[in-house]
Amino acid sequence: MMAIIQTRDFGIRYGEKAVLSHVNVDVPAGRFFALLGENGAGKTTFIKALIGHNQQTNGLLTLNAKRIGFVPQFRDITRDYPLSIAEFVGLNYNKGWRLWFSPVEKQQIAAALQRMDLSDIASKRLGLASGGQQQRAFVAQALVQQPDLLILDESTASLDHEHKVALLQNIKQLQKAQDLTVLFITHELKLVSQYADGYLLFDNGHVTQGEAKDLGALTTKMTAPYDEDEVRHV
Ligand SMILES: Nc1ncnc2c1ncn2[C@@H]1O[C@H](COP(=O)(O)OP(=O)(O)OP(=O)(O)O)[C@@H](O)[C@H]1O
């Protein structure tokens, strides 16, 4: 199977400080991967390298994605935020010099809304939507340009349990139906282990790749002293 992300002896540093070194991963296309690790372990740094931010890297990084969709950590939307959900979802569309959407673009926005279950509330003001609806709108925005790699940074962290599960089910369904590769950064190991096909564990400058069947053992090891709800999210 083709790897959508492949690294060989790959490293990233900030000045003198090596954040990651000797990273060897092969993420197959069309799978759901959890990106795990303590705060500061280098998950965001790795993602930044994938989306092409200038960094000091060495070794080999091969990326076979045509388009990457990125859902950053939850941003607070105030109640007076003026855009509707549909307008927000189309916000980052690269229209060049045009101010309006072409029929194809409109159709793609409608499809993204539909995929995230937002069609019925497309004209609702985003500021008045619930946290779960807002989070789905962020994902829909990332889906509009039909990425083949979707990266989500702690997208479940701010949601209650019911909405966490709903979002993960939604993403899982997308991954399967659209043959999308999903990288899901999370601290919620137990939750994501039901959806992930594999994981990348960031630890102490190194990255370990594992399969879904290993997630159970990892969960026990990493969450043993705490209940999941007690793990603090920063
Ligand atoms: N621009 C930067 N310059 C220097 N050091 C940085 C920079 N960005 C991050 N670092 C350092 O690199 C390390 C990895 O940070 P990174 O944000 O990638 O971790 P993370 O795993 O994403 O953490 P979190 O779970 O908190 O988001 C940390 O020690 C951080 O302090």
The ligand as an ORCA input file, in Angstrom:
! r2SCAN-3c Opt
* xyz 0 1
  N       9.110     28.195     17.308
  C       9.762     27.482     18.231
  N      11.016     27.809     18.620
  C      11.687     27.093     19.557
  N      11.195     26.010     20.174
  C       9.939     25.627     19.849
  C       9.167     26.346     18.880
  N       7.971     25.708     18.753
  C       7.987     24.680     19.614
  N       9.185     24.605     20.269
  C       9.576     23.594     21.246
  O       9.579     22.337     20.590
  C       9.059     21.327     21.439
  C       7.885     20.622     20.765
  O       6.762     21.488     20.725
  P       5.390     21.117     20.019
  O       4.507     22.318     20.087
  O       5.670     20.542     18.689
  O       4.836     19.970     20.981
  P       3.401     19.283     20.981
  O       3.652     17.829     21.092
  O       2.623     19.756     19.822
  O       2.748     19.805     22.324
  P       1.222     20.128     22.712
  O       0.580     18.800     22.989
  O       1.374     20.971     23.935
  O       0.603     20.879     21.567
  C       8.724     21.987     22.754
  O       9.800     21.804     23.639
  C       8.574     23.444     22.381
  O       8.918     24.261     23.465
*
